[in-house]
Every structure is written in C-alpha cells, then in structure tokens.
Amino acid sequence: MSHVLIIVQNLSVPLDRRVWLECQALVARGYRVSVICPKGPGDPGFRELDGVEIHAYAPAPEAHGLVGFAWEFAYSWLRTAGLTVRVRSRGRFDVIQACNPPDTYWLLALLWRPFGVRFVFDHHDLNPELFRSRFGEPETLLQRLEHRALLWLERRSFRAADRVISTNTSYRAIAIARGGRDPDVVTVVRSGPDTDQMRPIYPERPRAEDEVGLVYVGIMGPQDGVEHVLLVMDELVHRRGRTNVSATLLGFGDCLEALEAQSSALGLDGHVTFTGRVDRVELAEHLSRADIGLCPDPKTPLNDVSTMNKTMEYMAYALPSVAFDLVETRVSGGDSVLYAPSGDVAAFADHVEALIDDPGRRGELGLAARARVRAVLDWRPQAEAYVAVYDSLTGHRHPGPAVPATATTPETDARGRRFVDLADSAELRRFVIERSAPRSERAAAPVDEGARARAAS
C-alpha cells in the first residue's frame, strides 16, 4: 500500500476543507495517508480519524514583524521535520505533499529524497503576491530583498517537486511561466465542495421572519477585506435605514480583534455577530439560514487570481452572493453572483439592497448558484484528477472512484437536521426564498406568493 504524508502549516486538519477532501480521496483509492499539521483548539498530538493518521504539534505564538514570522516558520519547520521521523517509525512513506504557505518544505522533501520519497507541491497561495497585497510594491531595500526571497523560495518549491498541483488555471500558468515547469507535470485541482455533503439543511435556529441575514465565512487577514463588510453594514443600517439587516461573520485571523473594535466604533454591535472559528456543523447551520453571502476580498495581485472557497461554499448552500469583481471569482460564480467594482462600498451595498428588496431575485440566483456548483465545480471530478497525480507518480492501482457514490441520499445530517430535498424543485425554490422549515411544519405567516411567483418565473 502506497503511503502519502501531507504537510500543512497554516490550518489544522480536518479544519482545512481542501486537505481533508484530498485525504479522503486518497483513502478511498486505497492509499495510506498521514498528515502533519498544527493543533487546533483541544486537538490531541495524535489521532486517527476516518482512516487518516493526524500528527499535530502546538502552533507557534502569533507572529509579528519579520523576526516573528521567521521564528514561526523555523519553529514549524523543525517541529514538522521531527514529526516526519515519527511518521517514518510507523512505516515507510512514499510521497510527501507540502501545502503552502509557507514555501519552505521543499528542503525537507529533498532531505527525504535519498530514501526514495517523491515530492508533490500543492500550491495553495502565491506568497510573492501576498507580500505585495499586504505591503504594496516593494520600494525599500529590505522590502525588495524580502520579495526576492519569497520568489526564490517559490522557485525552489516548484523545481523540487515531482508534480505540481494548482488550485486554478491562473496558478497553473504561474507554475509554468515563473516556476519553469513543464505543463505535463502541473495539474489543476480546484477546491470545489463535495455537493453531496455540503447542501442546505432546515436550520435549527431560523432567523426572524422580518430579518435579512448576511453572512461572511473565511479567514480575517489584512488581505481579505472583511472591513468592507462592516462599511457595507454601516451604509445599510445607518444611512439607508435597513435596521432589520444583520451580518454574521464566521472565522478567525490576525484582524479579528481589530474588526470587533471597528464594529463597536461604528455602532453595529446589535447588527453584527462574530462567531470565531466554527466547525462544519455550525457552518451548515449559518449558511442554511442566511439570505445573502458576502465576498469582500478587494482586487489585489493575490486575490484577483485566487479561488475563494467562500464563494463556492455559498453556492453549495444555494445562497446568492455579492462580490468585488475579481478574475477567478467570476470563474467560480459565473452569472450566479452579483459583482461590484473593487472597493466601491456604495455599489456593493446597492447590490445587497437590491437582493433584500427582491426575494424572487434572491431565489433565482440561489438556485443558479447551486446548479452551477453541482455541475461545474463539484469536488468529485477534482478528486479524480487529484488521485490520478498519485497513481501516475507511484504506479498504485486500485479500482473504484476517489469519492465513492452513496447508495441513497440521506434525509438527515449527522446531527439529525433534515436536508432540503434538492429533487423537489418547488420546495427548494420556497426554501431558498424563505430559509425556513417546510410549510407543513410551520405556524408562521403565509408565504409571500408574489415572491414565489417571481422565483418560479
């Protein structure tokens, strides 16, 4: 049995949805899979979960400044290197897959190469573009040196790899042009959701009937533009009088405390909720009861060519969404997303307000989003492309799909919440507009028949 060791530094597993889907695809195809990652809150140092061996280390303290980031990278690299020895003590591994950021694990892969270990670079982020997005174009000598160092580390990752996996065609083009790799060794594997698993439920805690719920899910870093959500809420609530609008922000990151302070300063504490880190159970609850998803990532050298997982997650839950106009966001969302010029808060708020006033339009976009993510972005074909990289690299052969088909569609999730019946088009349309329990189980006011008619037209 071929053994794959996956290294992740910026998120724990299974919280990292892409990496967890990759692990499950490899296990389904008959590979043995181990993961090295930082611990999440309450995580043990070792556990086996759904056939995956997870080795975790205590994360480094939060980094500040160049010295802090250098210490974080060095600490994480050394802890990871030590854990590779522990993994090897439990049995030989054949391939190391490193997921960036950072672009430092190529060196560890080279140290294991004399032992017959191959290297797959799973290219999640563009660190040189991330630097430019956070700090602007390098002008000082120190900034130019830092940027060149990031480019050098990226080239080392590309050139040390036996195979490169890119998250979209923009990243693939960079691997070929800037990384100097042959197109035959660079494979696109998008981070699409498994739409059989990620789909709407009837929420346990539905919103009030007269409330409109906005939602953001994702990391809250300097490059993610989450402050735009607060500016949009300020515009809607305080300038346009939309006092029935609320926003729930799911996630964590370097900017979380600053965002909480900004929300209070804007007088939005009664309208904005920060949840912090959430698991998949809570994610399903929030995305199933919200009305509109928000993608506030501004146009930067990084964001413009990066695939935003949040966009596809909204689509999986049949949520209409509003985004700033980015190249790869249009690739994901197509015509199911409304786009505003980057940084134009008023235009973004205009789109949100238009969806608030037109439930039928919300329904149309939500249904189109769900249909598109299922037909174009679903994880199943991506999983086949991903596992094919390993099959070609190792010569491993195992019959069967990378994502086994379910014999029947379950009616409830692991917590007993009922899934919305996606095959019942009338009920799905009603749910997307109302985000509420089935009509037969409700004692609430009648459905807005005008909104239903607009959605069905």
Secondary structure, DSSP 4 states (H G I P E B T S, - for coil): --EEEEEESSS-TTTSHHHHHHHHHHHHTT-EEEEEEEPPTT--SEEEETTEEEEEEPPPPPP-HHHHHHHHHHHHHHHHHHHHHHHHHT----EEEEE-SSTTTHHHHHHHGGGT-EEEEEE---HHHHHHHHH-S--SHHHHHHHHHHHHHHHHHHHH-SEEEESSHHHHHHHHHTS---GGGEEE------TTTS--B--SSPPPTT-EEEEEES---TTS-THHHHHHHHIIIIIS--TTEEEEEE---TTHHHHHHHHHHTT-TTTEEEEES--HHHHHHHHHH-SEEEE-----TTGGGS--HHHHHHHHTT--EEEE--HHHHHHHGGGEEEE-TT-HHHHHHHHHHHHH-HHHHHHHHHHHHHHHHHTS-HHHHHHHHHHHHHHHH-----S-SSPPPSS--SB-TTSPBBP-TT-HHHHHHHHHH-SS-GGG--SPPP-HHHHHHHH-
